[in-house]
Amino acid sequence: MRFPLSALALSCVVLAGCSSSSGSSTAASTDSQAVSSSAPAPAVSEPAATDAPTSTTIDPTIARPFEVFVPTTYDGATAVPLVLLLHGYGASGAIQEAYFQVQPIAESRGFLYVHADGTKNAINSQFWNATDACCGGPDAAVDDAAYITAIIESVQKDYKVDPKRVYLMGHSNGGFMSFRMACDHADKIAAIASLAGATFSDVSKCAPSEPVNILAIHGTGDQTIKYAGDQIQGRSYPSAQTTTASWASYNGCSATSTASPTKVDLEPGIEGAESTISAFDGCPTGVGVELWSIEGGQHIPSVSPAFIGAIIDFLLAHPKA
């Protein structure tokens, strides 16, 4: 069942100073299993929440709860993919799931799925401490790369996860954080999909140990994180094209890309086929770097099951080489 986002929830997905409206909410349940778990988060400048599930190995005062969605087809014998969804600034995992609706796809395609929550800052907005451009601010002491890594390792401990098929997808601040994880933990991440995010502005801060498959999706009409690059809160971020070109270089691809001659209809709110898919040439076997440009697309585009399904298609088609 699809649940529409309220206007407030949608507004909190963007990179603006709104407060999280449902940080403790959970996604709508299905007949499949959702299992509560938790992973440690490094200390922050303010006392951490203490409502995490009790654990004999994780101090509940520094833990952030998360849920693992387990599809009904999971049998514990066959290794399956793991997909983590990272929300936008001021949103939550539950809000992002209500927007993207990944859980029904996880059920139909048989992968483990987590939508996690960032840390609340001084104005009560949840965020990910991602790249040099976005979005830790005064709360930048939190190590979200370590936290997300702990989630992955926790799920791998409790379930049979294919280590070659661990994926991240994120929107806005969550897209920036996905790029951070690809830079810092390339050995763990097979592929990322970023909607309206960008990689590090300072290329010296990103040194992936091995290739990571990259899908960047960006609307040319995005006025929050601009397609051509800009600044946010006084910090620069690269353009969508520079972002993918940087990753083409990291991954050993050529500097040229080829655009598909046929446009595709990704954004149901824009009439006709509006999006161009460009893939970098000369990548090593099994490695892909693509930019999907939504002509006229905004920071919070309309999405459909087909749109999100296409993102999942890219991820699942790109295991660790």
N, C-alpha and C positions, 0 to 999 in steps of 0.2 A: 504494500500500500504506500502511496506517495503522499507525504505531508508537506504542504506549501509553507515556505518561510514567511514569517510576518515581516512587515517593512522594517521594524526595529532590528530584528535578527539580521536581515540583509545588510542594513546600514552598518552593523557592527563587524561585518566581515572585512570591510575596507580598512585601509591604513589611516584611521582617524582616531580622535581621542574619545571614543564612546566607551561606556562601561559594558562589561559582559552581562548579557541579560539572562543567561541560563548556564553558568559555569558548572553547575552540579547536575544538569539534566543528562539523561541517557537517551540513546536512540530508541525508536519504536522497536518492540520485540517482534520476532517472527517465531515460527515453529522450531527454528534451529536453536542451537545452544549458544548462550553468551556467558562467558566465564569471567568473573572478576579476578583481577590480579593487580600487582603493583611493582614498580621499579624505583630504585633510589634516585633522588635528585640531589646534586651538590648543594651546599648551603647557600642561601641568598642573604642580602643585606638586612632583610626583615625576618622575623620568626616565620617559619614555614607552617602550613596548615597541619593540623594533627588528626584529621578525620580519615586518614588512609587506613586500609584494612590491616589488621594486626598480622605481623609476620615474625617468625622466630629468627629470620636472617636479615630482615630489612627494618631499620629503625623507623617506626611509623611517623616520627616527627619530621623526617626528611623525604618521605615517600609521596608520590603522586599516583593516585589510583588510575587504572585503565582497565578496559574490558577487551577480552579476546572473543571475537565472533568465530564460532566453529561451525562450518557447514555440516549438514546432516550426512553428507557423503564421507566425511572424515572417518577413517577406520583405525588410525594409529599405526598402521603398517606401511602405508605408502607416503613418502615424503611429498609435501605439498608446498605451494608458494605462500609467502607472507606479504601482505600489503599493509603499509602504515599510511594513514591520511593525517596531514598536518593542517590545522585550521589557519585562517587569517587573523590578523591583529584584532583584538577585542572580541573575538568570537570564542568558540569552544569546539571540542570534538563533536559534540552532539549537534550543534548548529551546522557545522560543516557537513556532517552526515545527512542531516535533513535537506541540505542544499544539493549535495552530490548524489545521494542515494547509492552508495557503493555496496551496502550490505546485501541487497537482493542479488547483485551481480556476484558477490562472494559466495552466496548460496548456490546460484545456478552454475558457477564455474568451479566451485570446490576449492577455494583458497581461504586461508586464515586471514583475519582482518582486524586491525586495531585502529581506532581513532582516539588519539591521545590529547591531553590538554597541556597548554603552556603554563607559565607562571603568571600570577596576577601582580601587576606593578602598583605603584603608589596611587594611581587613579582607578584601580580595580579592573584594569583591562588585561586580559590574558595575552601573552606574547611569547614568541620564540626569540632567543638571543642568537641571531643568525649571522649575517655577514657584516662587513665594515659599513654597510649602508643601512642595514635594517636588522633588528629594531629594539635592541636592548636598552639603550639610553642609560639612565642612572642605575638600572638594575642589571647591568651587563656582567655582573659577577657570576650569574647562574650559567652553568655549563650544560646547555641543552644537548650538545652533541654526545656528552657522556650519558645523559638521561635516556635519549633515544636508543643509544647503543645498549643500555641496560634493558630496555624494553625488548629489543631484538633477542638478546641473550636469554632473558627470562622466558620468552615464548619458545625459543629453541630448546630450553631445558624441559619445558612441560609438554611440548608437542613435537611431532616429527616434521620439521621444516626442511625443505630443500635449500641448502646453503647457497646454491647458485641462482635462487629465485627469491631474493629478498628485495622488495621494491618500496619506494616512497613516492607519494603524490601529495602536492601541497598547493594551496591557493595563497597568493599575495605573500604575507610574512611566512606562511608555511612553504611557499615556493622557494623563497630565499633560504629557509632552513633546510630544505631538500638539497639545494646546491651546497650548503655548508657540510652536510653529511657526506655528499659525494666527494668533496674535497678532503675531508678529514678521515673518512672511513671507507675509502674506495674498495677495500678488501671485503667488506661486508655487504655492499650495496650493488645489486646487478644493474638497476636502472632507476631513474627518477622521471617524474612528470611534473612540471611546474606550470601552473596557470597564473600569469601576471606576476611572476617573480623574476629575479635576476641573480647572477653569480657575484662573486667578489668584485669590487671596483679595483682594488689593488691586486693584480694578478700574482704577486709574490706571496700572497696569503693562501693561495690554493696550489697544492702540490700533490695531486692524487697519486697513490702508489701504483695504480693500474687503471685501465679504462673502465668507465662507467657509462652505460647507455643513457643518452639525454634526449628528452622531449620537452621543448619549451613551447608554450602556447600563449599567445599574447594578442590582444585586440589593438588595432592601430588607433582606435579612438579612446583608449584608456587615459583618463586624466589624473589618475591617482599614481600609478606606476607607469610612466609613459613608455610607449613602444620605442621611441628614439633615445631613451635614457634622459636623466635629469638629476635633480636633487630632492631629497625628502628630509626634513628637519636638519637642513644644512649639510647633509652627507650625500655624496654622488653615488649613483648606481649606473651600471652600463646598460646600453640598449639591448633589445632582444637579439638583434643581429650580432652585436659584439659578444654577448653572452654565449651564443651557440658557436661562434667562431673561436672563442677562447677554448671551449670544450672540444671542438674539432682538433685544435692544436694539442691539447692535453692527451687526447685519445689516439693521436697518430694519424688523423685523417688529413686530407689535402685542405687547402685554404678555400677551395671553391665548392659551391653547392649547386644542386640542380633542382629547379622548381618543377613540380608535376604540371603538365600542360592542362590538366583538368582540375578546376576548382571543386571543392567539396562543401556540402552544407553542414557545418558544425553548429551554428548558432540559430536555434529555431526562431528567435525573435527578429532575425534579419531575413528578408525575403530572398529566396534564391540561393545559389551556391556562392558563398562569400569568402571562403577561406582557401589560402594557398599553402600547400605542403612542400617544404623545401628540405632536401636531405643532403648532407655533406658527402662529397665524393672521396674515394680512395681510403676509406676506413679499413682497419684490420677486419679480417673475417669475423662475423658475429657481432660487430660493434656498429652502433647507429647513433647519429646525432641529427635531430630533426627540429625544424622550426615551423609551427603551424600558426600562420598569421591570419587573424580574423579581421577582415576589412570592415572598419567601422565598429568593431567590437569594443565594449566597455570593460571597466574593471570587474564588474559583476555581471558576466554575460548570462543570458538564459541558457540553461542546460537541459538536456533530454537524456533518457536512457541510452540513446544511440551515441550521443556526445561522450558521456562518461564511459560507455562501452568501448568506444574507439580508443580512449586513453588506456583502458585496461588491456585492450588488444595489443597496443604497442608494448606495454610493460611485459606481459606474458610471452610475447614473441622475442624478448631480448633477455635471455638468461645470461649469467656471468659466462664470458667466453672461456 
